[in-house]
Amino acid sequence: TPHFSETLFRYQNKMAAIWAKVFCFPCKVCAKACSACTECCNERCHNIEDVCCPTDRPSPVFLTWTIIFAGLPGVGATIVGFSKINAKCDESLALFLIIQGLLGFVWLAFAIHVYVQFSKPYSQNAADDTGPMLRLGRLCMYDPFVCVIIMVLVFSIVWTSMGSQWVSKADVCDESLKDMSQWTVTFMWLYFGLGLAVVAVSMTCECCRYRDRATAELSYFANPQYNNGHSTVGSAPPQYNNGHS
């Protein structure tokens, strides 16, 4: 009968809704758990970022990369090179390590120099220093350290190639001296081989951070209540670029 069909239809819809809730319940629980986890992770990550990579400083990607793949191996190479300078070896691996260690310190100094340069506020009065890419171009064209590091790069590639050959030819050699030379060569080739990609990532991060700082400054200027009714002309949020625009 029509009444029975209508009742059956409602019952079926009600059961379908109940089963839908049953099947969807685990998904809802999982979604809530993921949402809570995401909020927790975002909060923790922001706290870590504020400590390791504050908003008023450039991205430390290239500096960190240089410390790991050039600075620390340079320290180890120098120590082992001087300590094994009289060790028996049919190749000049001790000399190789000493010079390779000094080169690692040069690369570390260069990375610190670049980090310091990008820590300075951007200037709206200089046409070649209004943003990260323009500052990078200015450093490449006019910075004396960059000119020196280009020559160091050429020498480092040649010296590392020579070291690779010496390591492969060293048959009678102190084991720790040979092992350290091999590790130093490996780290330096990784530093050179992936260095351009690391620079690209570092500059991408810096451009994004520059955009975020600019957006925050515009928002700051557009809200006079943050300054208690005082004019914002010529000022900037103290956490951005050390108070400079």
BAMI-632321 format. One record per residue: residue in one letter; x, y, z of N, C-alpha, C, O in turn. Coordinates in steps of 0.05 Angstrom, whole numbers, plus 5000, padded with zeros to 4 digits. Example, Ala and Ser with C-alpha at 12.3 -4.5 7.8 and 13.67 -1.06 7.14 Angstrom:
A526448865156524649105156526449345156528549345169;S525749555142527349795143525850015157526850235161;
END
This chain:
T501749765000500050005000501850255000504150235007;P500750484992502350734992503450805019505650905022;H501750755040502650825067505050655076506950755087;F504850395070507050205076509550275061511750265072;S509350355036511650425019512950675030515450695031;E511350865038512451115049513951065075516051175080;T512750885093513950825118516650675114518650725127;L516650485095519050335088521150515077523550485084;F520350705061522350895049523651065071526051105071;R521951165090523051315112524951145130527051245138;Y524150895134525850715150528550665137530550665150;Q528350625111530850585096532650825097535150805100;N531451065094533051315095534351345123536551435126;K532751275144533751305171536051105176538051185188;M535750855167537850665170540350745154542650715163;A539950855130542150945114543651165128546151175127;A542251345141543451565156545051455179547251555185;I543951255193545251135216547851005208549951035220;W547650845186550050705176552150905166554550855169;A551251125154553051325144554651445168557051495166;K553151495190554551605214556551405225558651485234;V555751145225557550945235560050925219562250915230;F559750925192562150905175563851165176566251155173;C562451385179563951645179565151715205566951885207;F564251575227565351645253568351625255569651805265;P569551395246572451375248573851595232575951705240;C572651665209573851885193573852155208575752305207;K571552205222571352455237573352465260574652665265;V573652235273575552215296578352265285579952405297;C579052135263581652165251582152455242584352565246;A580152575231580352855222580853045245582553225243;K579352995267579853165291582553125302583953315311;A583452875303586152815314588352955296590253065306;C587952925270589953055251589953355254592053485253;S587553465257587353755260588753855286590254055286;A588253705308589653775333592653745330594153905340;C593453525317596353485313597553705296599853795302;T596153785275597153995257597454255272599454395269;E595454325289595654575304597954565323599454755327;C598354335336600554305355603254325340605054465350;C603454195317605954205302606554485292608854575293;N604454615282604854885273605755075295607555245290;E604655035319605455205341608355155349609955335353;R609054895350611854815357613754915335615955015341;C613054875310614754955288615255265288617455355282;H613155415294613455705295615355775317616955965314;N615155645340616955695362619755645355621555795361;I620255415341622955345332623955545312626255625313;E622155625294622955825273623756085286625656215277;D622256175307622856425319625656425332627056625333;V626456185342629156165354631356135334633356275335;C630955945315633055885295633156065271635256105259;C630856185265630656345240628856575245626656585234;P629656775262627856995268627157165243628657165223;T624857305245623857445221625557675213625457765190;D627257785231628858015224631657925215633458095213;R632057675208634557575198634157415173631957305169;P636057395155635757235131635556935135636156845157;S634756795115634556505117637356385121639256465107;P637756205140640356095146640955835130642755685138;V639555785108639855535094642755505083643955305088;F643755705069646355685057648555685079650455535076;L648155835100650155835122650255565136652455465141;T647955455141647855185154649054975136650554805145;W648454995110649654805090652654825090654054615090;T653755065091656555105091657955005116660054885115;I656655045139657754945164657954645164659954535172;I655854505154655854215154657754095134659253905140;F657854205109659354075088662054205082663554085067;A662654425094665254555090666654625116669054565119;G665254745134666454825159667354595177669654585185;L665454425184666154195201668154005189670053925202;P667853935163669953775151672653915150674753785151;G672554185147675054335147676454315174678954295175;V674954325196676154295222677454015225679753995234;G675953805218676953535219679453495202681353365210;A679353605177681553575159684053715170686253605168;T683753945181686054085192687353945216689753915218;I685653845233686653695257688153445249690353395258;V686853285231688153035223690653095206692652955209;G690453295189692753355172695253425188697453335182;F694953595208697253675225698153445243700553415247;S696253295253696953075271698352845257699852695269;K697752815230698852595215700852695194701452555174;I702052925199703853045179706352875175707552885153;N707152725195709452545192708752255189710452075189;A706152205185705251925181706151815155706551965135;K706551555154707451425129705251415109703051325114;C705851525085703851525063705251575037707051745036;D704551425016705951454991704751684974705651734952;E702751824985701652064972701552284992701652245017;S701352534982701452775000698652825012697553045008;L697552635026694852675037694752865061692753005065;A696952865077696953055100696953345090695453505101;L698553405070698553665058695853735046694853955048;F694653535033692053575021689953645042688353825038;L689953505065688053555086688453835098686453975103;I690853915102691454185114690354405096688954585105;I690954385070690054595052686954575048685654785046;Q685954335047683054305044681654415068679454525066;G682854375092681654495116681554795115679654925123;L683754915106683855205103681755305083680555515087;L681355155061679355225042676555215054674855385048;G676155015072673554995085672955245103670755335104;F675055345116674755585132674155835114672656005122;V675355835090674756065072671856055063670556255062;W670855815057668055785049666155865072664055985068;L666955785096665355865119665256165123663156275129;A667556295120667756585123666056715101664756915106;F666056605077664356715056661456695062659956885058;A660556465073657756425080656956615102654756725101;I658656665121658056855143657857135131656157285139;H659657205113659657465100657057515085655857725087;V656157315070653557335056651257365075649457525071;Y651357215097649157225117649057505129646857615133;V651357615135651457885147650458095127649058275135;Q651158065102650258255081647258245078645958455075;F646058015079643157995077641758055103639258075103;S643258085125641958165150641458465151639858565167;K642858615133642558905133639858985121638858845103;P638559205130636059285119636259355090638259465081;Y634259295075634159375047633659675045632259795061;S634959795025634760085021632860154999633160054976;Q630860325004629060404983630260644967629060724947;N632560744976633760964962635860874941636561034924;A636760624944638660524925637260334905635960144914;A637460394880636060234860636859944859635359774850;D639359884867640359614866640259474892641659274896;D638559574911638559444938635659464950635359494974;T633659434933630959454943629759184949627459164959;G631158964943630058704948632258494947634558554940;P631658244954633658024955635157974929637557954929;M633757964907635057894881636858124872638958074861;L635958374877637658604869640158614887642358674877;R639858544913642158544930644158314922646558354922;L643058094914644757874904646257954880648657904877;G644958094861646258194837648458394844650658384832;R647958564863649958764871652358634884654658714878;L651858434900654158284913655858144892658258144893;C654458014872655957874851657658064834659757984824;M656658304831658058494813660158654827662258714815;Y659658734852661458934864662758844890664558994900;D661958624902663158544927665858424923666158224908;P667958524936670658414933670958124942672357964930;F669458044963669657774973668557574951669657354949;V666557654936665457484915667557444894667857224883;C669057654887671257624867673357424877674357264862;V674057444903675957264914674956974914676456794908;I672356944921671256674924671056534897671156294896;I670856684875670756564849673456434843673556204833;M675656574850678356454847678656214866679856014858;V677656244890677756024909676255774899677055554902;L673955824886672355614875673955454854673955204854;V675255594836676855464815679055294828679455064821;F680455414847682655274860681555034876682854824876;S679255064889678154854905677354614888677854384896;I676254664865675554444847678054294838678054044837;V680054444830682554324821683854164844684753934840;W683954284868685254154891683753904900684953704907;T681153924899679553684907679853464887679853234894;S680053534861680553334840683253194845683452954842;M685253354851687953234857687753054882688952844882;G686253144902685952984926684552724920685252514932;S682552724903681152484895683052284883682952044888;Q684852384865686752204852688752094873689551864871;W689752264891691652174911690451964929691751764936;V687851994937686551794954686351534939686851324951;S685651534914685351284898687951144893688050904890;K690151304893692851184887694351104912696450974911;A693351194936694851144961694550854969692450764978;D696650694964696650414972697850364999696750225016;V700050495005701350475031700950745045702350935040;C699050745063698351005076697050955103695650745106;D697451135122696051115148693051105143691951265128;E691750925157688850865152687151105158685451185143;S687551225182685951455189686451695171684551855166;L688851725161689451945143688051905116686852095105;K688051665107686651605082683651625084682351735067;D682551535106679651545111678751835113676651905101;M680252005127679452285130679652425103677952595097;S681652355088681852475061679452405044678452575029;Q678652155045676352065029673752205038672252295020;W673352235064670952365073671052665066668952775058;T673352785067673553065060672953115031671553305024;V674052945014673452964985670452924980669353074964;T669252734993666352684989664652924997662953004982;F665253035020663753265030664053505012662153655006;M666553545002666953774985665553754958664553944947;W665553504946664153464921661153504925659853614907;L660153414947657253464953656753764956654653864947;Y658553904969658254194973658154334946656554514942;F659954264928659954384902657554294885656254454871;G657054034885655053924868652254014873650654064855;L651554044899648854134907648754424916646654524923;G651054564915651154834925649355024910648055194923;L649155004884647455184868644555144876643055334878;A643654894880640954844888640354954916638255064921;V642354934934642055044961641855354960640155474974;V643455474943643255774940640455844929639356044938;A639455694910636755744899634655724921632855894922;V634855514937632855474959633155704979631155814989;S635555774986636055995005634956254995633656405010;M635356314969634256564958631256564956629956764960;T630156324951627156304950626056354978624056504980;C627256244998626356295026626656595033624856705045;E628856715025629256995031627257175017626257365028;C626657104992624657264977621857234990620357434992;C621156994999618656955012618557105039616457225045;R620757095054620757245079620657545075619457685090;Y622057635053621957925047619058005040618158215048;R617657835025614857895018613157905043611458085046;D613557715062612057705086612657955104610758065116;R615158035105615858275120614558525108613558695122;A614658545082613458775068610458785073609358995078;T609158545072606258535077605658615106603658755111;A607258515124606758585153607158885158605759005173;E609158995145609659285148607359455137606559645149;L606359375113604059515102601659495120600159685124;S601259255132599059215150599359385175597459495186;Y601859405184602559565208601959855203600759995219;F602859955179602360235173599460295169598560525174;A597860105160595060145155593360135180590960185179;N594460075203592960055228594160245248595960155264;P593360495249594560685267594160625296595560735313;Q592160445303591760385331594160255344594460255368;Y595860125327598260005338600260205348602060145364;N599960455339601760665347600460865366601361095370;N598160785377596760955397595961225385596161435398;G595261225359594361465347596561635335595961845323;H599061565339601361715328601861645299601061435290;S603161825285603661775256605761555253607561525269;T605461385232607261165227609261245205610961075198;V609261485196611061565175613961555185614661665206;G615661415170618461395177619161185198621361165207;S617061035206617560825226616860555214615760535192;A617560355229616960085221616759905245617859975266;P615459675243615359505267618159435276619859365260;P618659445302621359405312622459135306624959095305;Q620758925302621758655296622658615267623658405261;Y622158815250622858785222625158955214625059205216;N627358825206629758965196630859165217631859375209;N630559095242631659265263630559545263631859745269;G627959565256626659825257626859985232625660205231;H628259885211628460025186626459915166625759675167;S625560085148623659985128625159865105623959775086;
END
